[in-house]
Amino acid sequence: MAKKEALGWMEWCRGWMHVIYEMLFQRILASHLENPLPLPPINDLTCIVTGSTSGIGRETARQLAEAGAHVVMAVRNTKAANELIQKWQNERDEGGLPLNIEVMELDLLSLDSVASFAEAWNARSGPLHILINNAGIFSIGEPQKFSNNGREEHMQVNHLAPALLSILLLPSLLRGSPGRIINVNSIMHHVGFVDPEDMNVTSGRRKYTSLVGYSGSKLAQVMFNSVLHKRLPAEAGIFVLCVSPGTVQTNVARDLPKIIQAAYHLIPYFNFSPQEGSRSSLFAATDPQILEYCEWLKADEWPACAFISQDCRPTNPSEEAHNIETQYKVWEKTLELIGLPSDAVERLIEGEEVQCRYGSQRD
């Protein structure tokens, strides 16, 4: 069989039709949802939210904390996070209980930082109930950039670093079982393509653009988590989901060309606010029926992990995301790139230690 080097034109057209449809009609599709999304009492839950100083992550962290959860803001800018916490505390009614929220440093552009964060959290020997891999980048129109680890930046921040964090935190998620790993994805994965042998997009077989980098990283995230969903035994009680927040008015616009920025700000009706964009993450984190849905997918041997759309309903990821052969190639290549052995998940579930190439415990 010839190696697939790009989406077929029919797949590409269907992908863009899906993207355009959701961008134009997302507000109508989600009209049944309240804003903000009502949350059940979650005083017994501990949640880690990455990238929680702005946009969707900021709203997600705030609403989880206000509902009673212990929230960890895993961020690069700890000063900004602490200032936010103080602001939120000051805005609360007098006599209200203080928010149970803290800050830990995490830089997704450094795999050493990711491994060190997981090591520090696991050392607490406490439970983790919800990991929300929210942080992401889309450097629109910018030239190709690489992290200090030599990985294309979209691929590292949007896929590789969250993958490493998810696997290394499995011991804590086991202690918090039933636990949830929630990955904030994008409808743009419908126009993405991943070559497992060229995840940095440097071979020359494909021309790099920021759209190629971003959409490919989001597709890789869905593929990897579809395999993780299958590799986790049912008795572990850890459930894996991807969610789409929709098209959200966030600070991504600051990277757009001036003329596109103008158009972007002229269509607020079509764009969600960050509070509206946080609803799918919050729904995936707190709805009790989500666990049953994930169990059903596993029992039915469905090829993809659970995917929740911006209207908080289960949906299917892209056609390419169901490509099982590519899923496993992306899985294997990802483990290689993040410095973990191929049996890392199985060993961590069994309570064994696993050496990572990154962090203070690396060889």
C-alpha positions as YAML, in Angstrom:
chain: A
units: angstrom
residues:
- id: 1
  name: MET
  ca: [0.00, 0.00, 0.00]
- id: 2
  name: ALA
  ca: [1.36, 3.44, -0.95]
- id: 3
  name: LYS
  ca: [2.20, 5.72, 1.95]
- id: 4
  name: LYS
  ca: [-0.38, 8.44, 2.48]
- id: 5
  name: GLU
  ca: [1.29, 11.85, 2.26]
- id: 6
  name: ALA
  ca: [-1.70, 14.21, 2.56]
- id: 7
  name: LEU
  ca: [-5.47, 14.34, 2.87]
- id: 8
  name: GLY
  ca: [-7.33, 13.38, -0.28]
- id: 9
  name: TRP
  ca: [-9.15, 16.29, -1.90]
- id: 10
  name: MET
  ca: [-12.55, 14.87, -0.90]
- id: 11
  name: GLU
  ca: [-11.41, 14.55, 2.72]
- id: 12
  name: TRP
  ca: [-9.96, 18.07, 2.57]
- id: 13
  name: CYS
  ca: [-13.22, 19.51, 1.21]
- id: 14
  name: ARG
  ca: [-15.35, 17.67, 3.76]
- id: 15
  name: GLY
  ca: [-13.04, 18.89, 6.52]
- id: 16
  name: TRP
  ca: [-13.35, 22.53, 5.50]
- id: 17
  name: MET
  ca: [-17.12, 22.21, 5.07]
- id: 18
  name: HIS
  ca: [-17.32, 20.90, 8.63]
- id: 19
  name: VAL
  ca: [-15.15, 23.75, 9.94]
- id: 20
  name: ILE
  ca: [-17.14, 26.45, 8.13]
- id: 21
  name: TYR
  ca: [-20.49, 24.96, 9.17]
- id: 22
  name: GLU
  ca: [-19.55, 24.90, 12.84]
- id: 23
  name: MET
  ca: [-18.05, 28.39, 12.73]
- id: 24
  name: LEU
  ca: [-21.22, 29.86, 11.20]
- id: 25
  name: PHE
  ca: [-23.81, 27.92, 13.19]
- id: 26
  name: GLN
  ca: [-22.13, 27.15, 16.52]
- id: 27
  name: ARG
  ca: [-24.20, 29.75, 18.38]
- id: 28
  name: ILE
  ca: [-27.43, 28.22, 17.08]
- id: 29
  name: LEU
  ca: [-26.24, 24.67, 17.78]
- id: 30
  name: ALA
  ca: [-25.37, 25.63, 21.38]
- id: 31
  name: SER
  ca: [-28.45, 27.78, 21.99]
- id: 32
  name: HIS
  ca: [-29.82, 25.24, 24.49]
- id: 33
  name: LEU
  ca: [-26.86, 25.79, 26.85]
- id: 34
  name: GLU
  ca: [-26.89, 28.20, 29.75]
- id: 35
  name: ASN
  ca: [-24.05, 30.68, 30.14]
- id: 36
  name: PRO
  ca: [-22.30, 30.21, 32.46]
- id: 37
  name: LEU
  ca: [-22.83, 26.46, 32.47]
- id: 38
  name: PRO
  ca: [-24.32, 25.36, 35.83]
- id: 39
  name: LEU
  ca: [-21.99, 22.99, 37.68]
- id: 40
  name: PRO
  ca: [-22.82, 20.45, 40.37]
- id: 41
  name: PRO
  ca: [-21.08, 20.72, 43.78]
- id: 42
  name: ILE
  ca: [-17.57, 19.34, 43.25]
- id: 43
  name: ASN
  ca: [-15.94, 19.96, 46.64]
- id: 44
  name: ASP
  ca: [-14.31, 16.53, 46.59]
- id: 45
  name: LEU
  ca: [-12.49, 16.98, 43.27]
- id: 46
  name: THR
  ca: [-8.92, 18.04, 42.54]
- id: 47
  name: CYS
  ca: [-8.35, 19.49, 39.08]
- id: 48
  name: ILE
  ca: [-5.24, 20.60, 37.19]
- id: 49
  name: VAL
  ca: [-5.87, 23.14, 34.41]
- id: 50
  name: THR
  ca: [-2.99, 24.09, 32.12]
- id: 51
  name: GLY
  ca: [-2.82, 27.52, 30.50]
- id: 52
  name: SER
  ca: [-5.28, 29.04, 32.96]
- id: 53
  name: THR
  ca: [-4.26, 32.71, 33.04]
- id: 54
  name: SER
  ca: [-6.26, 33.74, 29.96]
- id: 55
  name: GLY
  ca: [-9.09, 32.76, 27.66]
- id: 56
  name: ILE
  ca: [-10.87, 29.44, 28.02]
- id: 57
  name: GLY
  ca: [-8.46, 28.11, 30.65]
- id: 58
  name: ARG
  ca: [-8.97, 31.13, 32.88]
- id: 59
  name: GLU
  ca: [-12.76, 30.69, 32.80]
- id: 60
  name: THR
  ca: [-12.46, 26.94, 33.34]
- id: 61
  name: ALA
  ca: [-10.24, 27.31, 36.40]
- id: 62
  name: ARG
  ca: [-12.38, 30.07, 37.90]
- id: 63
  name: GLN
  ca: [-15.68, 28.23, 37.50]
- id: 64
  name: LEU
  ca: [-14.32, 24.94, 38.83]
- id: 65
  name: ALA
  ca: [-12.93, 26.73, 41.89]
- id: 66
  name: GLU
  ca: [-16.19, 28.63, 42.48]
- id: 67
  name: ALA
  ca: [-18.04, 25.28, 42.35]
- id: 68
  name: GLY
  ca: [-15.84, 24.06, 45.21]
- id: 69
  name: ALA
  ca: [-13.07, 22.09, 43.50]
- id: 70
  name: HIS
  ca: [-9.41, 22.22, 44.51]
- id: 71
  name: VAL
  ca: [-7.91, 23.77, 41.38]
- id: 72
  name: VAL
  ca: [-4.26, 23.84, 40.38]
- id: 73
  name: MET
  ca: [-3.40, 26.51, 37.83]
- id: 74
  name: ALA
  ca: [-0.48, 24.99, 35.89]
- id: 75
  name: VAL
  ca: [1.00, 27.99, 34.13]
- id: 76
  name: ARG
  ca: [4.18, 29.59, 32.83]
- id: 77
  name: ASN
  ca: [3.39, 33.02, 34.34]
- id: 78
  name: THR
  ca: [2.88, 32.29, 38.03]
- id: 79
  name: LYS
  ca: [2.77, 36.01, 38.94]
- id: 80
  name: ALA
  ca: [-0.23, 36.60, 36.65]
- id: 81
  name: ALA
  ca: [-1.97, 33.51, 38.06]
- id: 82
  name: ASN
  ca: [-1.53, 34.65, 41.67]
- id: 83
  name: GLU
  ca: [-2.86, 38.10, 40.77]
- id: 84
  name: LEU
  ca: [-5.93, 36.46, 39.21]
- id: 85
  name: ILE
  ca: [-6.57, 34.41, 42.33]
- id: 86
  name: GLN
  ca: [-6.40, 37.54, 44.47]
- id: 87
  name: LYS
  ca: [-8.81, 39.30, 42.10]
- id: 88
  name: TRP
  ca: [-11.27, 36.40, 42.21]
- id: 89
  name: GLN
  ca: [-11.08, 36.27, 46.02]
- id: 90
  name: ASN
  ca: [-11.76, 40.00, 46.26]
- id: 91
  name: GLU
  ca: [-14.81, 39.69, 44.00]
- id: 92
  name: ARG
  ca: [-16.44, 37.06, 46.20]
- id: 93
  name: ASP
  ca: [-19.17, 38.02, 48.62]
- id: 94
  name: GLU
  ca: [-18.04, 38.82, 52.14]
- id: 95
  name: GLY
  ca: [-18.29, 35.77, 54.34]
- id: 96
  name: GLY
  ca: [-17.95, 33.37, 51.39]
- id: 97
  name: LEU
  ca: [-15.48, 30.55, 51.68]
- id: 98
  name: PRO
  ca: [-12.09, 31.27, 50.09]
- id: 99
  name: LEU
  ca: [-11.37, 29.56, 46.79]
- id: 100
  name: ASN
  ca: [-9.33, 26.38, 47.09]
- id: 101
  name: ILE
  ca: [-6.91, 27.27, 44.32]
- id: 102
  name: GLU
  ca: [-3.14, 27.23, 43.93]
- id: 103
  name: VAL
  ca: [-0.47, 27.89, 41.33]
- id: 104
  name: MET
  ca: [2.31, 25.63, 40.02]
- id: 105
  name: GLU
  ca: [4.81, 26.51, 37.32]
- id: 106
  name: LEU
  ca: [4.61, 24.63, 34.03]
- id: 107
  name: ASP
  ca: [6.20, 25.54, 30.70]
- id: 108
  name: LEU
  ca: [4.97, 23.34, 27.87]
- id: 109
  name: LEU
  ca: [7.81, 24.51, 25.64]
- id: 110
  name: SER
  ca: [10.14, 22.56, 27.94]
- id: 111
  name: LEU
  ca: [9.66, 18.81, 28.33]
- id: 112
  name: ASP
  ca: [11.96, 19.02, 31.37]
- id: 113
  name: SER
  ca: [9.45, 21.40, 32.96]
- id: 114
  name: VAL
  ca: [6.58, 19.00, 32.18]
- id: 115
  name: ALA
  ca: [8.38, 16.02, 33.73]
- id: 116
  name: SER
  ca: [9.43, 18.05, 36.79]
- id: 117
  name: PHE
  ca: [5.85, 19.28, 37.29]
- id: 118
  name: ALA
  ca: [4.49, 15.72, 37.19]
- id: 119
  name: GLU
  ca: [7.21, 14.52, 39.55]
- id: 120
  name: ALA
  ca: [6.39, 17.29, 42.05]
- id: 121
  name: TRP
  ca: [2.66, 16.57, 41.89]
- id: 122
  name: ASN
  ca: [3.01, 12.79, 42.18]
- id: 123
  name: ALA
  ca: [5.31, 13.28, 45.19]
- id: 124
  name: ARG
  ca: [2.31, 14.60, 47.14]
- id: 125
  name: SER
  ca: [0.83, 11.07, 46.96]
- id: 126
  name: GLY
  ca: [-2.65, 12.56, 46.74]
- id: 127
  name: PRO
  ca: [-5.45, 12.00, 44.25]
- id: 128
  name: LEU
  ca: [-5.96, 13.81, 40.97]
- id: 129
  name: HIS
  ca: [-9.46, 13.57, 39.60]
- id: 130
  name: ILE
  ca: [-9.37, 15.79, 36.51]
- id: 131
  name: LEU
  ca: [-6.52, 16.85, 34.23]
- id: 132
  name: ILE
  ca: [-7.54, 19.49, 31.69]
- id: 133
  name: ASN
  ca: [-4.91, 19.93, 28.99]
- id: 134
  name: ASN
  ca: [-6.16, 23.35, 27.96]
- id: 135
  name: ALA
  ca: [-3.02, 25.29, 26.99]
- id: 136
  name: GLY
  ca: [-2.30, 25.64, 23.29]
- id: 137
  name: ILE
  ca: [-0.81, 27.94, 20.67]
- id: 138
  name: PHE
  ca: [-1.67, 28.98, 17.13]
- id: 139
  name: SER
  ca: [1.04, 31.28, 15.79]
- id: 140
  name: ILE
  ca: [-0.91, 32.45, 12.76]
- id: 141
  name: GLY
  ca: [1.25, 33.55, 9.85]
- id: 142
  name: GLU
  ca: [4.54, 33.17, 11.72]
- id: 143
  name: PRO
  ca: [7.56, 31.23, 10.41]
- id: 144
  name: GLN
  ca: [8.32, 27.76, 11.68]
- id: 145
  name: LYS
  ca: [9.76, 27.72, 15.20]
- id: 146
  name: PHE
  ca: [11.24, 24.96, 17.34]
- id: 147
  name: SER
  ca: [11.40, 24.41, 21.09]
- id: 148
  name: ASN
  ca: [14.62, 23.86, 23.00]
- id: 149
  name: ASN
  ca: [13.78, 20.17, 22.70]
- id: 150
  name: GLY
  ca: [13.99, 20.44, 18.91]
- id: 151
  name: ARG
  ca: [10.26, 19.97, 18.33]
- id: 152
  name: GLU
  ca: [8.07, 22.16, 16.15]
- id: 153
  name: GLU
  ca: [6.34, 24.49, 18.62]
- id: 154
  name: HIS
  ca: [2.72, 23.73, 17.70]
- id: 155
  name: MET
  ca: [3.39, 20.00, 17.92]
- id: 156
  name: GLN
  ca: [5.15, 20.31, 21.29]
- id: 157
  name: VAL
  ca: [2.74, 22.67, 23.06]
- id: 158
  name: ASN
  ca: [-0.50, 21.27, 21.61]
- id: 159
  name: HIS
  ca: [0.35, 17.58, 21.59]
- id: 160
  name: LEU
  ca: [3.70, 16.30, 22.87]
- id: 161
  name: ALA
  ca: [3.83, 18.14, 26.19]
- id: 162
  name: PRO
  ca: [0.19, 17.34, 27.12]
- id: 163
  name: ALA
  ca: [0.81, 13.69, 26.15]
- id: 164
  name: LEU
  ca: [3.83, 13.52, 28.45]
- id: 165
  name: LEU
  ca: [1.92, 15.21, 31.28]
- id: 166
  name: SER
  ca: [-1.06, 12.86, 30.91]
- id: 167
  name: ILE
  ca: [1.05, 9.70, 31.08]
- id: 168
  name: LEU
  ca: [3.31, 10.84, 33.91]
- id: 169
  name: LEU
  ca: [0.29, 11.85, 36.04]
- id: 170
  name: LEU
  ca: [-1.35, 8.41, 35.70]
- id: 171
  name: PRO
  ca: [-0.29, 7.37, 39.25]
- id: 172
  name: SER
  ca: [-2.15, 10.37, 40.72]
- id: 173
  name: LEU
  ca: [-5.14, 9.83, 38.42]
- id: 174
  name: LEU
  ca: [-5.31, 6.23, 39.63]
- id: 175
  name: ARG
  ca: [-5.49, 7.48, 43.21]
- id: 176
  name: GLY
  ca: [-8.36, 9.74, 42.15]
- id: 177
  name: SER
  ca: [-10.22, 7.08, 40.17]
- id: 178
  name: PRO
  ca: [-12.60, 7.66, 38.49]
- id: 179
  name: GLY
  ca: [-10.34, 10.19, 36.80]
- id: 180
  name: ARG
  ca: [-10.65, 12.16, 33.61]
- id: 181
  name: ILE
  ca: [-8.07, 13.40, 31.10]
- id: 182
  name: ILE
  ca: [-9.65, 16.19, 29.05]
- id: 183
  name: ASN
  ca: [-7.87, 17.60, 26.02]
- id: 184
  name: VAL
  ca: [-9.05, 20.92, 24.61]
- id: 185
  name: ASN
  ca: [-8.90, 20.29, 20.89]
- id: 186
  name: SER
  ca: [-10.18, 22.22, 17.86]
- id: 187
  name: ILE
  ca: [-12.53, 21.82, 14.92]
- id: 188
  name: MET
  ca: [-9.43, 22.63, 12.85]
- id: 189
  name: HIS
  ca: [-8.22, 19.05, 13.34]
- id: 190
  name: HIS
  ca: [-10.71, 18.21, 10.55]
- id: 191
  name: VAL
  ca: [-8.31, 19.79, 8.03]
- id: 192
  name: GLY
  ca: [-5.16, 18.43, 9.67]
- id: 193
  name: PHE
  ca: [-2.79, 15.69, 8.53]
- id: 194
  name: VAL
  ca: [-0.05, 13.91, 10.47]
- id: 195
  name: ASP
  ca: [2.95, 12.13, 9.00]
- id: 196
  name: PRO
  ca: [4.36, 10.13, 11.95]
- id: 197
  name: GLU
  ca: [7.77, 10.10, 10.25]
- id: 198
  name: ASP
  ca: [7.74, 13.89, 9.84]
- id: 199
  name: MET
  ca: [5.94, 15.34, 12.86]
- id: 200
  name: ASN
  ca: [8.21, 18.38, 12.79]
- id: 201
  name: VAL
  ca: [7.26, 19.04, 9.12]
- id: 202
  name: THR
  ca: [10.90, 19.36, 8.08]
- id: 203
  name: SER
  ca: [11.28, 16.65, 5.42]
- id: 204
  name: GLY
  ca: [10.17, 18.91, 2.59]
- id: 205
  name: ARG
  ca: [7.36, 16.55, 1.56]
- id: 206
  name: ARG
  ca: [4.89, 19.14, 2.86]
- id: 207
  name: LYS
  ca: [5.26, 22.90, 2.85]
- id: 208
  name: TYR
  ca: [5.08, 24.25, 6.39]
- id: 209
  name: THR
  ca: [2.52, 26.90, 7.30]
- id: 210
  name: SER
  ca: [1.18, 27.81, 10.71]
- id: 211
  name: LEU
  ca: [-2.14, 26.21, 9.70]
- id: 212
  name: VAL
  ca: [-0.34, 22.96, 8.79]
- id: 213
  name: GLY
  ca: [1.48, 23.02, 12.15]
- id: 214
  name: TYR
  ca: [-1.62, 23.81, 14.20]
- id: 215
  name: SER
  ca: [-4.16, 21.51, 12.53]
- id: 216
  name: GLY
  ca: [-1.65, 18.64, 12.43]
- id: 217
  name: SER
  ca: [-0.86, 18.99, 16.12]
- id: 218
  name: LYS
  ca: [-4.56, 18.90, 17.02]
- id: 219
  name: LEU
  ca: [-5.13, 15.81, 14.88]
- id: 220
  name: ALA
  ca: [-2.11, 14.14, 16.49]
- id: 221
  name: GLN
  ca: [-3.66, 14.87, 19.88]
- id: 222
  name: VAL
  ca: [-6.91, 13.12, 18.94]
- id: 223
  name: MET
  ca: [-5.05, 10.13, 17.48]
- id: 224
  name: PHE
  ca: [-2.75, 9.71, 20.48]
- id: 225
  name: ASN
  ca: [-5.58, 9.96, 22.99]
- id: 226
  name: SER
  ca: [-7.65, 7.47, 21.01]
- id: 227
  name: VAL
  ca: [-4.88, 4.92, 21.59]
- id: 228
  name: LEU
  ca: [-4.48, 5.98, 25.23]
- id: 229
  name: HIS
  ca: [-8.23, 5.43, 25.67]
- id: 230
  name: LYS
  ca: [-7.78, 1.86, 24.37]
- id: 231
  name: ARG
  ca: [-4.61, 1.10, 26.36]
- id: 232
  name: LEU
  ca: [-6.05, 2.07, 29.74]
- id: 233
  name: PRO
  ca: [-7.77, -0.98, 31.29]
- id: 234
  name: ALA
  ca: [-11.38, -0.50, 32.33]
- id: 235
  name: GLU
  ca: [-10.53, -1.31, 35.95]
- id: 236
  name: ALA
  ca: [-8.15, 1.67, 36.10]
- id: 237
  name: GLY
  ca: [-11.13, 3.99, 35.95]
- id: 238
  name: ILE
  ca: [-9.36, 6.70, 33.94]
- id: 239
  name: PHE
  ca: [-11.34, 8.18, 31.07]
- id: 240
  name: VAL
  ca: [-9.93, 10.09, 28.10]
- id: 241
  name: LEU
  ca: [-11.79, 12.77, 26.16]
- id: 242
  name: CYS
  ca: [-11.17, 15.49, 23.61]
- id: 243
  name: VAL
  ca: [-13.41, 18.55, 23.46]
- id: 244
  name: SER
  ca: [-13.94, 21.34, 20.98]
- id: 245
  name: PRO
  ca: [-14.59, 24.77, 22.53]
- id: 246
  name: GLY
  ca: [-15.82, 26.16, 19.21]
- id: 247
  name: THR
  ca: [-14.52, 29.35, 17.64]
- id: 248
  name: VAL
  ca: [-13.69, 31.58, 20.58]
- id: 249
  name: GLN
  ca: [-12.78, 35.28, 20.81]
- id: 250
  name: THR
  ca: [-9.41, 34.94, 22.55]
- id: 251
  name: ASN
  ca: [-6.02, 36.62, 22.36]
- id: 252
  name: VAL
  ca: [-5.11, 34.46, 19.35]
- id: 253
  name: ALA
  ca: [-6.27, 37.47, 17.31]
- id: 254
  name: ARG
  ca: [-3.21, 39.42, 18.35]
- id: 255
  name: ASP
  ca: [-1.14, 37.26, 15.94]
- id: 256
  name: LEU
  ca: [-3.42, 37.85, 12.97]
- id: 257
  name: PRO
  ca: [-2.60, 40.25, 10.13]
- id: 258
  name: LYS
  ca: [-4.25, 43.67, 10.65]
- id: 259
  name: ILE
  ca: [-6.88, 43.21, 7.95]
- id: 260
  name: ILE
  ca: [-7.91, 39.81, 9.31]
- id: 261
  name: GLN
  ca: [-7.96, 41.20, 12.86]
- id: 262
  name: ALA
  ca: [-10.50, 43.77, 11.70]
- id: 263
  name: ALA
  ca: [-12.74, 41.07, 10.21]
- id: 264
  name: TYR
  ca: [-12.26, 38.89, 13.29]
- id: 265
  name: HIS
  ca: [-13.60, 41.65, 15.55]
- id: 266
  name: LEU
  ca: [-16.51, 42.42, 13.21]
- id: 267
  name: ILE
  ca: [-18.09, 38.99, 13.70]
- id: 268
  name: PRO
  ca: [-18.58, 38.70, 17.47]
- id: 269
  name: TYR
  ca: [-21.98, 37.12, 16.88]
- id: 270
  name: PHE
  ca: [-20.34, 34.02, 15.41]
- id: 271
  name: ASN
  ca: [-17.52, 33.79, 17.97]
- id: 272
  name: PHE
  ca: [-17.99, 32.50, 21.50]
- id: 273
  name: SER
  ca: [-16.75, 34.41, 24.49]
- id: 274
  name: PRO
  ca: [-14.17, 32.56, 26.63]
- id: 275
  name: GLN
  ca: [-16.94, 31.81, 29.13]
- id: 276
  name: GLU
  ca: [-19.03, 30.20, 26.38]
- id: 277
  name: GLY
  ca: [-15.97, 28.41, 25.04]
- id: 278
  name: SER
  ca: [-15.27, 26.86, 28.45]
- id: 279
  name: ARG
  ca: [-18.60, 25.02, 28.57]
- id: 280
  name: SER
  ca: [-17.48, 21.89, 26.72]
- id: 281
  name: SER
  ca: [-14.46, 21.48, 29.04]
- id: 282
  name: LEU
  ca: [-16.60, 22.02, 32.15]
- id: 283
  name: PHE
  ca: [-19.25, 19.62, 30.86]
- id: 284
  name: ALA
  ca: [-16.65, 16.94, 30.14]
- id: 285
  name: ALA
  ca: [-15.13, 17.46, 33.60]
- id: 286
  name: THR
  ca: [-18.31, 17.27, 35.65]
- id: 287
  name: ASP
  ca: [-21.13, 15.49, 33.84]
- id: 288
  name: PRO
  ca: [-21.66, 12.02, 35.41]
- id: 289
  name: GLN
  ca: [-22.98, 10.43, 32.20]
- id: 290
  name: ILE
  ca: [-19.72, 11.15, 30.38]
- id: 291
  name: LEU
  ca: [-18.10, 8.21, 32.18]
- id: 292
  name: GLU
  ca: [-20.81, 5.86, 30.97]
- id: 293
  name: TYR
  ca: [-20.35, 7.13, 27.43]
- id: 294
  name: CYS
  ca: [-16.58, 6.51, 27.58]
- id: 295
  name: GLU
  ca: [-17.17, 3.01, 28.97]
- id: 296
  name: TRP
  ca: [-19.61, 2.30, 26.14]
- id: 297
  name: LEU
  ca: [-17.08, 3.40, 23.51]
- id: 298
  name: LYS
  ca: [-14.43, 1.14, 25.05]
- id: 299
  name: ALA
  ca: [-16.76, -1.85, 25.27]
- id: 300
  name: ASP
  ca: [-17.84, -1.30, 21.66]
- id: 301
  name: GLU
  ca: [-14.17, -1.07, 20.59]
- id: 302
  name: TRP
  ca: [-14.85, 2.26, 18.92]
- id: 303
  name: PRO
  ca: [-11.69, 3.41, 17.08]
- id: 304
  name: ALA
  ca: [-11.63, 6.96, 18.48]
- id: 305
  name: CYS
  ca: [-11.79, 8.41, 21.98]
- id: 306
  name: ALA
  ca: [-14.81, 10.37, 23.19]
- id: 307
  name: PHE
  ca: [-15.11, 13.75, 21.47]
- id: 308
  name: ILE
  ca: [-17.43, 16.43, 22.86]
- id: 309
  name: SER
  ca: [-18.46, 19.28, 20.58]
- id: 310
  name: GLN
  ca: [-18.90, 22.93, 21.53]
- id: 311
  name: ASP
  ca: [-22.61, 22.29, 22.14]
- id: 312
  name: CYS
  ca: [-21.74, 19.73, 24.84]
- id: 313
  name: ARG
  ca: [-22.91, 16.76, 22.80]
- id: 314
  name: PRO
  ca: [-20.89, 13.70, 21.76]
- id: 315
  name: THR
  ca: [-19.71, 13.86, 18.18]
- id: 316
  name: ASN
  ca: [-17.23, 12.12, 15.92]
- id: 317
  name: PRO
  ca: [-13.74, 13.48, 15.26]
- id: 318
  name: SER
  ca: [-12.56, 13.67, 11.67]
- id: 319
  name: GLU
  ca: [-12.43, 10.77, 9.23]
- id: 320
  name: GLU
  ca: [-8.62, 10.80, 9.34]
- id: 321
  name: ALA
  ca: [-8.71, 10.62, 13.16]
- id: 322
  name: HIS
  ca: [-10.26, 7.14, 12.80]
- id: 323
  name: ASN
  ca: [-7.24, 5.84, 10.85]
- id: 324
  name: ILE
  ca: [-6.14, 3.12, 13.27]
- id: 325
  name: GLU
  ca: [-2.85, 2.37, 11.51]
- id: 326
  name: THR
  ca: [-1.78, 6.01, 11.71]
- id: 327
  name: GLN
  ca: [-3.05, 6.28, 15.29]
- id: 328
  name: TYR
  ca: [-0.60, 3.62, 16.45]
- id: 329
  name: LYS
  ca: [2.26, 5.10, 14.46]
- id: 330
  name: VAL
  ca: [1.56, 8.50, 16.06]
- id: 331
  name: TRP
  ca: [1.40, 6.79, 19.47]
- id: 332
  name: GLU
  ca: [4.77, 5.09, 19.02]
- id: 333
  name: LYS
  ca: [6.48, 8.17, 17.59]
- id: 334
  name: THR
  ca: [5.06, 10.36, 20.35]
- id: 335
  name: LEU
  ca: [6.42, 8.09, 23.08]
- id: 336
  name: GLU
  ca: [9.80, 8.19, 21.37]
- id: 337
  name: LEU
  ca: [9.76, 12.00, 21.14]
- id: 338
  name: ILE
  ca: [8.72, 12.52, 24.78]
- id: 339
  name: GLY
  ca: [11.30, 10.05, 26.06]
- id: 340
  name: LEU
  ca: [9.10, 7.26, 27.43]
- id: 341
  name: PRO
  ca: [9.32, 3.48, 26.86]
- id: 342
  name: SER
  ca: [6.66, 1.82, 24.74]
- id: 343
  name: ASP
  ca: [5.16, 0.06, 27.78]
- id: 344
  name: ALA
  ca: [5.07, 3.18, 30.00]
- id: 345
  name: VAL
  ca: [1.29, 3.17, 30.44]
- id: 346
  name: GLU
  ca: [1.08, -0.50, 31.40]
- id: 347
  name: ARG
  ca: [3.96, -0.18, 33.90]
- id: 348
  name: LEU
  ca: [2.55, 2.94, 35.55]
- id: 349
  name: ILE
  ca: [-0.89, 1.31, 35.87]
- id: 350
  name: GLU
  ca: [0.81, -1.63, 37.60]
- id: 351
  name: GLY
  ca: [2.46, 0.74, 40.07]
- id: 352
  name: GLU
  ca: [5.97, 0.45, 38.63]
- id: 353
  name: GLU
  ca: [8.36, 3.35, 38.14]
- id: 354
  name: VAL
  ca: [9.15, 4.54, 34.64]
- id: 355
  name: GLN
  ca: [12.25, 6.44, 33.59]
- id: 356
  name: CYS
  ca: [11.67, 9.50, 31.42]
- id: 357
  name: ARG
  ca: [14.38, 11.09, 29.31]
- id: 358
  name: TYR
  ca: [13.31, 14.48, 30.67]
- id: 359
  name: GLY
  ca: [13.06, 15.97, 34.18]
- id: 360
  name: SER
  ca: [15.29, 15.59, 37.21]
- id: 361
  name: GLN
  ca: [14.99, 11.78, 37.21]
- id: 362
  name: ARG
  ca: [16.32, 11.34, 33.67]
- id: 363
  name: ASP
  ca: [19.32, 9.11, 33.07]
...
